[in-house]
Amino acid sequence: MISKYVDIPSIVQVIGNIYQNPALLDNDNYNFNTEDFPEEFHKILFGSIFNLHKLGAKEITVNTIEDYLNQRPKSLAVYKTNKGAEYLQKITENVQLATFDYYYNRMKKMTLLRMYDDVGLDLSWIYDADNILDAKKKQAQEDWLDNTSLEQIADVIDKKITDIKIKYADGAKDDYMLAGEGIMELIENLQKNPETGYPMFGPYINTVTRGARLKKFYLRSAATGVGKTRAMIADACSIACDELYDSYEQKWKDNYTKEPVLFITTEQEIDEIQTMMLAFLSDVDEGHIIYNNYQEGEFDRVIHAAELLKKCPITIKRLPDFSLKDIENTIRYSIHENKTKYIFFDYLHTSMKILGEVTSKTGIKGLREDNVLFMISIKLKDLCNEYGVFIMTATQLNADYVTAQQYDQNLLRGAKSIADKIDCGMIMLQTSQEDKEALRPIIAKGGFAEPGIKISVYKNRRGRYKDILLWCKANRATCRIEPMFATDYQYQLIELPDLKIKINPKLTASAF
């Protein structure tokens, strides 16, 4: 049965416009899908035009559409039953090019209402399609629908649902309690389940962070080329994949974790992320994989790593030009569909789409980059709390890092206010000649390799260790950045225990 939320004139105008001007299908401002066309005949017309355009047809006519449908007998029968050729001629004569945006938006709004209606929501309070008696109410609803954006309509409906959830399911009054209420249970729970998350890659890093903890938001920033993406890939694979190759022991070793992970890439192609993942898991130089220049045994290790990736619950999503809504929808979808608990967003920066979105929402033109980045960080932290997930992201550094003696939020490019929302803040830098000279006694005494990277831990909520430097050996080609020892900012050695977080199938990472 066709839904009551269908506006045939809008659908006809949209089809007529793209029939005359198929280039509209390439415009990023328009997003078409088959659900926009609930009637089979309209679906066939749109699908034919869309597919012909994507196949490279220079001009779309009745003849090209009928030639296309000749290979699809069922669709051709529907087309002929509805006198498709005459229909296309008629809508061509009546199409209004100047009003395409109005009809497109009207069609998309009906699609949105139809999708909510399909899951059983009564939307008559927004738009009562069955109302034929109350002309005043009808006109008021029509005016509201025409003057309200698609996103605003969705927000109004979602707010209604959220208000009901808060009032009747979440129990907002439960947020108020005496400080001593449940305190003994809290102590007992921490005895059984200490506040730790799934282990991150490398020695000492879990000592500082206590692992990737649910409801926590970590930021690990770096200058271009230092390895923030590669370090993030190492952590993502460490949580999602249950085996890692150990080159020292020359064998694959159990990693004991296999948690659902989402890796969001904003600048790199998916195959670039995949080769880095293969390099990390197999401990094979990424260059050997890219140039098919394997040394003895390496190809077999890479194939084993590929099989691991097929079986492990790690998903990659590419968001080259994103809005706040894109970030939120991507994360929400992965949580609902893939049960994702660990999310890596590479990396925090502005985009044309998000600038347009924020300007549209606030009505303020020329918002500074720091305002926008702070808004993204607020959204990510809110999602951590709302869904009980772990999120890690990164930023670039400003030029001050070259001469800085203190490595903290003041080095974050765009907005040091981002650090207000994070639970753990780190900065990765290449070691300088000054560093190497100052560390000579520690390296000689401890027998360490010369570190190539230092990680400054400048913020650590509920953590003991901050304002320290972790000195790391780094192999960027295999995405393995491993801390060896720690000092304060004056190069004084700090003794750190190497916390080993034990994982077993029954472990539930703490959300404290």
C-alpha positions as CSV (number, residue, x, y, z in Angstrom):
1,M,0.0,0.0,0.0
2,I,1.3,3.4,-1.0
3,S,1.9,5.7,2.0
4,K,-0.1,8.9,2.4
5,Y,3.1,10.8,2.5
6,V,3.6,11.1,-1.3
7,D,3.6,14.3,-3.3
8,I,3.2,13.2,-7.0
9,P,3.6,16.7,-8.5
10,S,7.0,17.0,-6.8
11,I,8.1,13.6,-8.0
12,V,7.0,14.4,-11.5
13,Q,8.9,17.7,-11.5
14,V,12.0,16.0,-10.2
15,I,11.9,13.3,-12.8
16,G,11.2,15.8,-15.5
17,N,14.1,18.0,-14.5
18,I,16.7,15.2,-14.4
19,Y,15.4,13.9,-17.7
20,Q,16.1,17.2,-19.3
21,N,19.2,17.9,-17.3
22,P,20.9,14.7,-16.1
23,A,23.9,16.7,-14.8
24,L,21.7,17.3,-11.7
25,L,22.6,13.8,-10.7
26,D,26.3,14.9,-10.3
27,N,25.5,17.8,-8.0
28,D,26.6,17.1,-4.5
29,N,23.7,19.3,-3.2
30,Y,21.2,16.6,-4.3
31,N,21.0,13.1,-2.9
32,F,18.7,10.8,-4.7
33,N,17.7,7.2,-3.7
34,T,15.0,4.8,-4.8
35,E,12.9,5.4,-1.7
36,D,12.1,8.8,-3.0
37,F,9.9,7.1,-5.6
38,P,7.4,4.9,-3.9
39,E,5.5,4.0,-7.1
40,E,7.1,1.4,-9.3
41,F,6.6,3.3,-12.6
42,H,8.4,6.4,-11.2
43,K,11.1,4.2,-9.8
44,I,11.7,2.7,-13.2
45,L,11.8,6.1,-14.9
46,F,14.3,7.5,-12.4
47,G,16.4,4.4,-12.3
48,S,16.7,4.3,-16.1
49,I,17.8,7.9,-16.3
50,F,20.2,7.5,-13.4
51,N,21.8,4.4,-14.8
52,L,22.1,5.7,-18.3
53,H,23.8,8.8,-17.1
54,K,26.2,6.9,-14.9
55,L,27.0,4.6,-17.9
56,G,28.0,7.7,-19.9
57,A,25.0,8.4,-22.1
58,K,25.6,11.8,-23.7
59,E,21.9,12.5,-24.2
60,I,18.9,10.8,-22.6
61,T,15.8,10.4,-24.8
62,V,12.7,8.2,-25.0
63,N,14.6,6.0,-27.4
64,T,17.7,5.5,-25.1
65,I,15.4,4.8,-22.1
66,E,13.4,2.2,-24.2
67,D,16.6,0.6,-25.5
68,Y,17.8,0.3,-21.9
69,L,14.5,-1.2,-20.7
70,N,14.4,-3.7,-23.6
71,Q,17.0,-5.8,-21.6
72,R,14.6,-5.6,-18.6
73,P,11.3,-7.1,-19.6
74,K,9.4,-6.7,-16.3
75,S,10.4,-3.0,-16.1
76,L,9.5,-2.5,-19.7
77,A,6.1,-3.9,-19.2
78,V,5.4,-1.4,-16.3
79,Y,6.8,1.4,-18.5
80,K,4.5,0.5,-21.4
81,T,1.4,-0.1,-19.2
82,N,1.8,3.5,-18.0
83,K,2.5,4.8,-21.5
84,G,6.0,5.9,-20.6
85,A,6.8,7.7,-23.9
86,E,3.7,9.9,-23.7
87,Y,4.3,10.5,-20.0
88,L,7.8,11.7,-20.6
89,Q,6.7,14.0,-23.3
90,K,3.9,15.4,-21.1
91,I,6.2,16.1,-18.1
92,T,8.8,17.6,-20.4
93,E,6.2,20.2,-21.5
94,N,5.2,21.0,-18.0
95,V,8.6,20.9,-16.2
96,Q,9.6,24.1,-14.3
97,L,13.4,24.4,-14.2
98,A,13.4,27.5,-11.9
99,T,11.5,25.7,-9.1
100,F,13.5,22.4,-9.1
101,D,14.9,23.1,-5.6
102,Y,11.5,23.5,-4.1
103,Y,10.1,20.3,-5.6
104,Y,13.3,18.4,-4.8
105,N,13.1,19.5,-1.1
106,R,9.4,18.7,-1.0
107,M,10.0,15.2,-2.3
108,K,12.8,14.6,0.2
109,K,10.6,15.8,3.1
110,M,7.9,13.4,2.0
111,T,10.4,10.6,1.9
112,L,11.5,11.4,5.4
113,L,7.9,11.5,6.7
114,R,7.2,8.2,4.9
115,M,10.2,6.5,6.5
116,Y,9.0,7.5,10.0
117,D,5.4,6.5,9.1
118,D,6.7,3.1,7.9
119,V,8.0,2.3,11.4
120,G,4.6,3.2,12.9
121,L,5.1,6.8,14.1
122,D,2.0,9.0,14.0
123,L,3.1,12.3,12.4
124,S,-0.3,14.0,12.0
125,W,0.8,16.6,14.6
126,I,3.4,17.7,12.0
127,Y,1.6,17.0,8.7
128,D,-1.9,15.4,8.6
129,A,-2.3,14.2,5.0
130,D,-5.8,12.9,5.8
131,N,-7.1,16.3,7.0
132,I,-9.7,17.6,4.5
133,L,-12.0,19.5,6.9
134,D,-9.8,22.0,8.8
135,A,-8.5,24.3,6.1
136,K,-6.7,26.6,8.5
137,K,-4.7,23.7,10.1
138,K,-4.0,22.3,6.6
139,Q,-2.5,25.6,5.4
140,A,-0.5,26.1,8.6
141,Q,1.1,22.6,8.3
142,E,1.8,23.2,4.6
143,D,3.5,26.5,5.3
144,W,5.6,24.9,8.1
145,L,6.6,22.0,5.9
146,D,7.7,24.3,3.1
147,N,9.6,26.7,5.4
148,T,11.4,24.0,7.5
149,S,14.5,22.3,6.3
150,L,14.8,18.5,6.0
151,E,17.3,18.4,8.9
152,Q,15.1,20.6,11.1
153,I,12.1,18.3,10.5
154,A,14.1,15.3,11.5
155,D,15.4,17.1,14.6
156,V,11.8,18.0,15.7
157,I,10.6,14.4,15.3
158,D,13.7,13.0,17.0
159,K,13.3,15.5,19.9
160,K,9.8,14.3,20.4
161,I,11.0,10.7,20.7
162,T,14.0,11.7,22.9
163,D,11.7,13.7,25.3
164,I,9.5,10.6,25.7
165,K,12.6,8.4,26.2
166,I,14.0,10.8,28.8
167,K,10.7,11.1,30.7
168,Y,9.5,7.5,30.6
169,A,12.5,5.3,29.9
170,D,15.7,7.1,31.0
171,G,14.3,8.5,34.2
172,A,15.8,12.0,34.3
173,K,15.1,12.3,38.0
174,D,17.5,9.4,38.6
175,D,20.4,11.8,37.8
176,Y,20.0,13.3,41.3
177,M,21.3,11.3,44.2
178,L,23.0,11.6,47.6
179,A,26.8,11.4,47.3
180,G,26.9,8.3,49.5
181,E,24.2,6.4,47.7
182,G,25.6,3.1,46.2
183,I,29.1,3.9,47.4
184,M,29.9,0.5,48.7
185,E,28.6,-1.2,45.5
186,L,31.0,1.2,43.6
187,I,33.9,0.0,45.7
188,E,33.0,-3.6,45.2
189,N,32.5,-3.2,41.5
190,L,36.0,-1.6,41.2
191,Q,37.5,-4.5,43.1
192,K,36.0,-6.9,40.6
193,N,36.4,-4.7,37.5
194,P,39.2,-2.2,37.9
195,E,38.8,0.9,35.6
196,T,40.6,-0.3,32.5
197,G,39.7,-0.6,28.9
198,Y,41.0,-2.8,26.1
199,P,44.8,-2.6,25.7
200,M,46.3,-0.1,23.3
201,F,49.5,-0.9,21.3
202,G,52.9,-0.7,22.9
203,P,54.6,-0.8,26.4
204,Y,53.8,1.8,29.0
205,I,51.0,3.4,27.0
206,N,48.4,1.3,29.0
207,T,50.1,2.3,32.2
208,V,49.4,5.9,31.4
209,T,45.9,5.6,29.8
210,R,44.7,2.4,31.5
211,G,43.7,1.3,28.0
212,A,40.9,2.4,25.7
213,R,38.2,3.1,28.2
214,L,34.5,3.3,27.3
215,K,32.9,6.7,27.6
216,K,36.3,8.3,27.1
217,F,37.6,10.6,24.4
218,Y,41.4,10.6,23.6
219,L,43.3,13.0,21.5
220,R,46.7,12.2,20.1
221,S,48.1,15.1,18.0
222,A,51.2,15.4,15.8
223,A,52.9,17.4,13.2
224,T,52.5,16.3,9.6
225,G,54.4,13.1,8.8
226,V,55.2,12.1,12.4
227,G,52.7,9.1,12.3
228,K,49.4,10.0,14.0
229,T,47.4,8.0,11.4
230,R,49.8,5.0,11.7
231,A,49.7,5.1,15.5
232,M,45.9,5.2,15.4
233,I,45.8,2.2,13.0
234,A,48.0,0.3,15.4
235,D,45.6,0.9,18.2
236,A,42.5,0.1,16.1
237,C,44.0,-3.2,14.9
238,S,45.2,-4.1,18.4
239,I,41.6,-3.9,19.7
240,A,39.9,-5.5,16.7
241,C,42.4,-8.3,15.7
242,D,43.1,-11.4,17.8
243,E,46.6,-12.1,16.4
244,L,49.8,-10.0,15.8
245,Y,53.1,-11.1,14.3
246,D,56.1,-10.9,16.6
247,S,59.3,-10.5,14.6
248,Y,61.4,-11.2,17.7
249,E,59.9,-14.6,18.3
250,Q,59.2,-15.0,14.5
251,K,55.6,-16.2,15.0
252,W,52.0,-15.1,15.2
253,K,50.9,-14.5,18.8
254,D,47.5,-14.4,20.3
255,N,46.3,-10.9,21.0
256,Y,43.2,-12.0,22.9
257,T,40.9,-9.2,21.7
258,K,38.4,-9.0,18.9
259,E,36.2,-6.0,19.6
260,P,34.2,-4.2,16.9
261,V,36.1,-1.1,15.7
262,L,35.2,1.7,13.3
263,F,38.1,3.6,11.6
264,I,37.0,6.9,9.9
265,T,39.4,8.3,7.4
266,T,39.0,11.8,6.1
267,E,42.0,12.3,3.8
268,Q,43.4,8.9,2.8
269,E,41.9,6.4,0.5
270,I,40.6,3.1,1.9
271,D,43.3,1.1,0.2
272,E,45.9,3.3,1.8
273,I,44.4,2.4,5.2
274,Q,44.3,-1.3,4.3
275,T,48.0,-1.5,3.4
276,M,49.0,0.1,6.7
277,M,46.8,-2.4,8.5
278,L,48.4,-5.2,6.7
279,A,51.9,-3.8,7.5
280,F,51.1,-3.5,11.2
281,L,49.5,-6.9,11.7
282,S,52.3,-8.8,9.7
283,D,55.2,-6.5,10.8
284,V,56.1,-6.2,7.1
285,D,57.4,-2.9,5.7
286,E,54.4,-1.3,3.9
287,G,56.7,-0.5,1.0
288,H,57.3,-4.2,0.4
289,I,53.6,-4.7,0.1
290,I,53.0,-1.7,-2.2
291,Y,55.8,-2.5,-4.5
292,N,55.5,-6.3,-4.4
293,N,59.1,-6.5,-3.1
294,Y,58.7,-9.1,-0.4
295,Q,61.6,-10.6,1.5
296,E,61.6,-14.3,2.5
297,G,58.5,-15.2,4.5
298,E,56.9,-11.8,4.2
299,F,54.3,-12.6,1.6
300,D,52.9,-15.5,3.7
301,R,52.6,-13.2,6.7
302,V,50.8,-10.5,4.7
303,I,48.3,-13.1,3.3
304,H,47.7,-14.3,6.9
305,A,47.2,-10.7,7.9
306,A,44.7,-10.3,5.1
307,E,42.8,-13.4,6.3
308,L,42.7,-11.9,9.8
309,L,41.2,-8.6,8.5
310,K,38.5,-10.6,6.7
311,K,37.5,-12.2,10.0
312,C,38.0,-9.4,12.4
313,P,35.3,-6.8,13.2
314,I,37.0,-3.7,11.9
315,T,35.2,-1.3,9.5
316,I,36.6,1.5,7.5
317,K,34.5,4.5,6.5
318,R,35.8,7.3,4.3
319,L,34.4,10.9,5.0
320,P,36.4,13.2,2.8
321,D,34.1,16.2,3.1
322,F,32.0,15.9,6.3
323,S,29.5,17.7,8.4
324,L,28.7,17.3,12.0
325,K,25.6,15.4,11.0
326,D,27.8,13.1,8.8
327,I,30.1,12.3,11.7
328,E,27.1,11.7,14.0
329,N,25.2,9.5,11.5
330,T,28.3,7.5,10.7
331,I,29.1,6.7,14.3
332,R,25.4,6.0,15.2
333,Y,25.0,3.7,12.3
334,S,28.1,1.7,13.1
335,I,27.1,1.4,16.8
336,H,23.6,0.1,15.8
337,E,24.6,-2.1,12.9
338,N,28.0,-3.4,13.9
339,K,27.8,-3.1,17.7
340,T,30.9,-0.9,17.5
341,K,32.4,0.2,20.8
342,Y,35.8,1.6,19.7
343,I,36.0,4.5,17.2
344,F,39.0,6.1,15.6
345,F,38.5,9.4,13.7
346,D,41.4,10.4,11.6
347,Y,41.5,13.4,12.0
348,L,39.9,16.6,13.4
349,H,39.8,19.4,10.8
350,T,37.3,21.8,9.2
351,S,35.7,21.2,5.8
352,M,33.6,23.2,3.4
353,K,30.6,21.1,4.2
354,I,30.9,21.5,8.0
355,L,31.5,25.3,7.6
356,G,28.3,25.6,5.5
357,E,26.3,23.4,8.0
358,V,27.4,25.4,11.1
359,T,26.8,28.8,9.3
360,S,23.3,27.6,8.3
361,K,22.5,26.4,11.9
362,T,23.9,29.4,13.7
363,G,23.2,32.1,11.1
364,I,26.7,33.4,11.8
365,K,29.0,33.9,8.8
366,G,32.8,33.7,9.1
367,L,33.0,31.4,12.1
368,R,36.6,30.9,13.2
369,E,38.2,27.5,12.8
370,D,38.6,27.2,16.6
371,N,34.8,27.5,17.1
372,V,34.1,24.8,14.6
373,L,36.7,22.4,15.9
374,F,35.4,22.9,19.4
375,M,31.9,22.0,18.2
376,I,33.2,18.8,16.7
377,S,35.0,17.9,19.9
378,I,31.8,18.5,21.9
379,K,29.8,16.2,19.5
380,L,32.4,13.4,19.8
381,K,32.4,13.6,23.6
382,D,28.6,13.6,23.7
383,L,28.6,10.5,21.6
384,C,31.1,8.8,24.0
385,N,28.7,9.5,26.9
386,E,25.4,8.8,25.0
387,Y,26.5,5.4,23.7
388,G,29.2,4.3,26.2
389,V,31.9,4.1,23.5
390,F,35.6,4.9,23.2
391,I,36.6,7.6,20.6
392,M,40.2,8.6,19.7
393,T,41.0,11.3,17.2
394,A,43.9,13.6,16.3
395,T,44.8,17.1,15.2
396,Q,47.7,18.8,13.5
397,L,50.0,21.1,15.5
398,N,50.7,24.8,15.0
399,A,54.1,26.1,14.1
400,D,55.0,26.7,17.8
401,Y,55.9,23.1,18.3
402,V,59.3,23.7,16.7
403,T,60.6,25.8,19.5
404,A,58.3,24.7,22.4
405,Q,59.6,23.5,25.7
406,Q,56.2,22.5,27.0
407,Y,54.1,20.2,24.8
408,D,50.5,20.8,25.7
409,Q,47.1,22.0,24.3
410,N,48.8,25.4,23.3
411,L,50.4,23.5,20.3
412,L,47.0,22.3,18.9
413,R,46.4,23.8,15.5
414,G,43.1,25.6,15.2
415,A,41.8,25.3,18.7
416,K,43.4,24.6,22.0
417,S,39.8,24.5,23.4
418,I,39.5,21.0,22.0
419,A,41.5,19.8,25.0
420,D,38.6,21.0,27.3
421,K,36.5,18.0,26.2
422,I,39.1,15.2,26.0
423,D,39.9,12.7,28.8
424,C,43.5,12.0,27.6
425,G,45.6,14.4,25.6
426,M,48.9,13.4,23.9
427,I,51.2,15.0,21.4
428,M,53.7,13.1,19.2
429,L,56.9,14.7,18.0
430,Q,60.1,13.7,16.4
431,T,63.0,13.7,18.7
432,S,65.4,16.7,18.3
433,Q,69.1,16.7,18.4
434,E,68.8,18.4,21.7
435,D,66.7,15.5,23.0
436,K,69.2,13.0,21.8
437,E,72.1,14.8,23.6
438,A,70.1,15.1,26.8
439,L,69.1,11.4,26.8
440,R,72.6,10.0,26.2
441,P,73.1,9.0,29.9
442,I,69.7,7.3,30.1
443,I,70.2,5.4,26.8
444,A,73.7,4.3,27.7
445,K,72.7,3.1,31.2
446,G,69.4,1.4,30.1
447,G,70.7,-0.1,26.9
448,F,67.8,1.5,24.9
449,A,67.8,2.2,21.2
450,E,67.9,5.9,20.3
451,P,64.2,7.1,20.3
452,G,62.8,8.5,17.1
453,I,59.6,9.8,18.6
454,K,58.5,11.4,21.9
455,I,54.9,11.4,23.2
456,S,53.9,14.2,25.6
457,V,51.0,13.3,27.9
458,Y,49.7,16.7,28.9
459,K,46.2,15.7,30.1
460,N,45.0,12.6,31.8
461,R,41.7,12.7,33.6
462,R,41.5,10.3,36.5
463,G,45.0,9.3,35.7
464,R,48.2,9.4,37.7
465,Y,50.6,10.2,34.9
466,K,50.7,13.5,33.2
467,D,53.3,16.1,32.1
468,I,55.6,13.3,31.1
469,L,57.3,12.2,27.9
470,L,57.3,8.7,26.6
471,W,60.3,8.0,24.4
472,C,59.6,5.6,21.6
473,K,61.4,3.5,19.0
474,A,59.4,4.0,15.8
475,N,59.0,2.0,12.6
476,R,56.5,4.0,10.6
477,A,56.8,1.5,7.8
478,T,55.0,-1.1,10.0
479,C,53.0,1.4,12.0
480,R,54.7,0.2,15.2
481,I,55.5,3.1,17.6
482,E,56.6,1.5,20.9
483,P,57.5,3.5,24.1
484,M,60.8,2.4,25.8
485,F,61.0,4.7,28.9
486,A,59.6,7.9,30.4
487,T,61.0,11.2,31.6
488,D,59.6,14.5,32.8
489,Y,60.1,17.6,30.6
490,Q,63.6,18.1,32.1
491,Y,64.8,14.7,30.9
492,Q,64.7,13.2,34.4
493,L,63.9,9.4,34.2
494,I,60.5,8.3,35.6
495,E,60.1,4.7,36.7
496,L,56.9,3.4,35.2
497,P,55.4,-0.1,35.7
498,D,54.4,-1.7,32.4
499,L,50.7,-2.4,33.0
500,K,49.5,-5.6,31.3
501,I,45.7,-5.5,30.8
502,K,44.5,-9.1,30.9
503,I,41.7,-9.9,28.5
504,N,39.4,-12.8,28.6
505,P,36.1,-13.5,26.7
506,K,34.0,-12.4,29.7
507,L,35.8,-9.1,30.2
508,T,33.6,-6.0,29.9
509,A,35.8,-2.9,29.6
510,S,35.0,-0.4,32.3
511,A,32.9,2.6,31.4
512,F,33.8,4.7,34.5
